[in-house]
Amino acid sequence: MCGKVNKLAFEAICPYLKSTKGSGVAVCECARFKFPDNQTKREVLYGYCGHPTQWQVCTFKRVLDNYYERKFAGEKLGKNHRNALFE
């Protein structure tokens, strides 16, 4: 193989992951990650974003879940109530 690493197909389980293209870069809805190398990028993506259970414990996923819960709860309560909550 002359030093080349096999590329495996990656399928994200986390709905917030937007892009894994680019050398050492991944983009989720919460942040843009720049990894020191592709091995580190793979460890994070396969360890969290594409892992069958670990994606649910990702800090960024939890922050976005809370954000959307607040956003949709505010929309349901109405604009006046939402403004009172954040004053």
C-alpha positions in Angstrom: 0.0 0.0 0.0 3.0 2.3 0.1 2.0 4.2 3.2 -1.5 5.1 2.1 -4.3 4.7 4.6 -7.5 3.0 3.5 -10.4 5.4 3.4 -13.6 4.0 5.0 -17.0 5.3 4.2 -18.3 7.5 7.0 -21.9 7.9 7.9 -22.9 10.2 10.6 -25.6 9.2 13.1 -25.7 12.6 14.7 -28.1 14.9 12.9 -26.1 18.0 13.6 -22.9 16.9 11.6 -22.9 18.9 8.4 -19.6 18.2 6.7 -16.5 16.0 7.1 -14.8 17.2 3.9 -11.4 18.8 4.0 -8.2 17.8 5.5 -8.6 17.7 9.3 -11.9 19.6 9.3 -15.4 18.7 10.4 -18.4 21.0 10.6 -21.4 20.5 12.8 -24.3 22.8 13.4 -22.6 24.1 16.6 -19.0 24.4 15.6 -16.3 24.1 13.0 -13.5 21.7 14.2 -10.0 21.8 12.9 -8.1 18.7 13.9 -4.3 18.5 14.0 -4.4 15.5 11.6 -6.8 13.1 9.9 -6.2 10.4 12.5 -7.5 12.6 15.3 -10.4 13.6 13.1 -11.3 10.0 12.5 -11.1 9.2 16.2 -13.6 11.9 17.1 -16.0 11.3 14.1 -16.1 7.5 14.6 -16.0 7.9 18.4 -18.9 10.3 18.6 -20.6 11.5 15.4 -20.8 8.1 13.8 -20.9 5.9 16.9 -24.2 4.0 17.5 -24.6 5.3 21.1 -21.8 7.7 21.9 -23.2 10.5 19.6 -25.9 11.0 22.2 -23.4 12.0 24.9 -21.6 14.6 22.8 -21.5 18.0 24.6 -22.2 19.9 21.4 -25.2 17.6 20.6 -26.6 18.3 24.1 -26.1 22.1 23.7 -27.9 22.0 20.4 -30.7 19.9 21.8 -31.2 22.4 24.6 -31.2 25.3 22.1 -33.9 23.7 19.9 -36.0 22.8 23.0 -35.9 26.5 24.1 -36.5 27.8 20.6 -39.5 25.6 19.9 -40.9 26.0 23.4 -40.7 29.8 22.9 -42.5 29.5 19.5 -45.3 27.5 21.1 -45.7 30.0 24.1 -45.8 33.0 21.8 -43.6 36.0 21.3 -44.8 38.0 24.4 -44.1 35.2 26.8 -40.7 34.4 25.3 -39.7 38.0 25.7 -40.7 37.9 29.3 -38.6 34.8 29.9 -35.4 36.4 28.6 -35.7 40.0 30.1 
